[in-house]
Amino acid sequence: MTTLTIDPAAMTALLDERHLVVAGGGRRNRRSVATELRTRLETLEAAEVIDINGSSVAGLRGFCDQLAAALPPRRLAPHTETDVIETLRHWPGSARRRYFVWRDADVLLDADGPLFGRLAGALLAVAAELEHVSPDVLILQRAVFLGPERLADYAAEPCGRLRAWPIDPGPDGFGLVAALVKRPLVMTVRLDGAPEPLHSPS
């Protein structure tokens, strides 16, 4: 996996071709970068940015709540992992570029690594569907995951869901994606600044 040190302006260009893991630095630095990146992405033509506040996501309910907050008021909120996938597939609106910016993604990674993998994998797989499988108008969908170095470690795992599709695509219909797209296209970029401790003090 390619690893670079880069700024938000360059990240915006990289997202044309791949998803990003933004790792390292300190939490304040990452949040500042996330804010600048969202601002830049929102200026792109026909773009929508969905902010996922990972500090509130320690389980499936928290993730669903974050998606629900970004949906129109009368849109049915997701409650299950299958709901999440269908919500991502049929996200409302006319945007042609859609970006999910998941701040503090390490919170769920630490709390429930397998769930994090499945939800992150759903973001990547639905993006591949929209780009390579869907008969509808092309929608460029990308995900940005921000967190400390252990998020980069996860992203480097050969069988992790940021580097590989599941061996058994399951009933969610991602088998065609796995057949057409060899693996998720994810790049890790690193931030300057002092790293935080491996584990936050209790």
N, C-alpha and C positions, 0 to 999 in steps of 0.2 A: 504494500500500500504506500502510495506517495505521501510524503510528509513535508510540509512547507511552513515557513513563517511568513505571514502575509497580513495585509490590512483589509478593512471592509470594502474599500473600492475594488480591489482585485478579487475579493470573494464574490462580489456581485457578478463579475464576468465569468468566474469559474462555474457558477450555478447554471449557466447555459447548458453545460454538458454533464454535470454530476451533482450529487448530494455532498454535503460537507459535515465533518466533525470538527468542531472548533474547541481545542483543548489547551490546557495550561494557563499560565498567568494566574491572577487571583480572581476571586469571585466578582469583585467590584470592576475589574478590568473587563471580564467577560460580559458583564451586564452593560457596560458602556459600549462595547463592541456590538452587542445584540441590538441596542437602541439605534446606533448609527447604521447598522446593516438594514434594519427594518425601514428606517427613513429612506435609505437609498433605494431599496426594493420597491417601496410604495410610489416612487417617482417614475417607475417604468410604465410604459403604456399597457393598459388593460391588465394591471397586476393587482393581486390581492395578497396580503400578508396575514397569516393566522398566527397569533402569539400564543405559545403554550408555556405557562408559568410552571416550570417543573418543580419549584419549591412546594407547590400544592398537589403534586402528583406522587403519591406513595403507593397507589394501587389503581385498579381499573376505574373505580368510581371517580377518582380525582382526574384521570385523563378524560373520561367522558364529560365531566363537568367543564373542563377547559374547552372541549370541542363545542359543547352546548352553548357556552358563553359567546362563541364566535358565529353561531348560526342565527338566522332570522328568528324572531320571537315565536312564530307559529310552527317552526320546523320541529319535528319530533326528535328529541334528544336521544343519543345512543345510551344503551345500558349494558350491553354485552360486547364481547370481542367481535362477534358477527355483525352487530349493529355498527361498530366502529368501522369495519371494512366497508359496509354498504354506505355509510355516511361519507366516507372518503371517496367512494366511487361516484356518488351522486351529489357532490357538494353543490349547493345552489349558487347562482350568479352567472355573470357573463365574462368573468375574468379568463384571459388566455394564458396568464402566468399566475401560478398559485404557489406560495411559499409558506411552509410550516416551520416556524422558528421555535425550537424547543429549548428554552433556557433551563439551566440546572437539571439537565437530563440525568445526571448521576444520582439524583435522589431516588428515582424509581429503579435505576440499575442496582443500587445498593439494597433497596427494600425488597425487590423481587426481580432478579436478573432474568429469569425465563419470560416473565410477562413483559419486561422492557424489550426483550428481543422480539417477541411476537408483535408488539405494537409498532416498534421501529420497522420491523420487517413489513408490516402492513402498509406503512407509509411509502416504503420503497417499492413494494410490489404493485400497489395501486398506481403509483407514478409511472411505472413501466407499462402497465396496462393502458393508461391514458395515452402514452406516447407511441406504443408499438402494436397494440391490439384493438383498442376501441375504434369503431367505425365512425364515431362522431368527430367533430372538429377537434384538431390537435390542441391539447392543453398541456402546457409545460408545468409539471408539478415537481417541486423540489423540497427536501427537508434539510434543515440545519440543526445539528445537535450540539449544544454547548455544555461543557463540563470540565472537570479537572483531568489530570493525566490518566487516571484510571479509566476514563471514557475512551481515551486514545488506545489504551491497552485492550479494551474490549473490541474496539474497531479493528484491531490488528489480528484478532483471533480468526484463524482460517475457517472455522466452522460457525463463527458468530453470525448473527443475522444481519450485520452490516457488511459482511463479506461474502455470504453464501445464501442461496435460497434454501428452505428446508428440504431435507432429503425426501420426505413425504409431503407434497404440497397440500394434502388434506382436502376437505370438501369446499374450500373457499374459492376454488377456480383459478388458482395461481399456477397450475400446471403448464398452461400455455405460455405464460411469462417465462417460466423456467426453461421451456424449450426454445424460446426465441431470444432470450437475453441470458448470456452465460452466467453473469453474476451481477449483483447490485454495483452501480458505479458510485463509489464513495471515496472521497479524498479527505485525509486528515490534515488540518492546518493548525499551527501552534501560535500562541500569543506570547509576546515578550512580557516580562514581569515576574515577580517572585511567586513561585508555586505555593499553594496552601498545603497544610499537612495531609497525609494520606487519609486520616480519619479526623473528623471534627471533634474537638473536645466535648465530652458529655457534661 
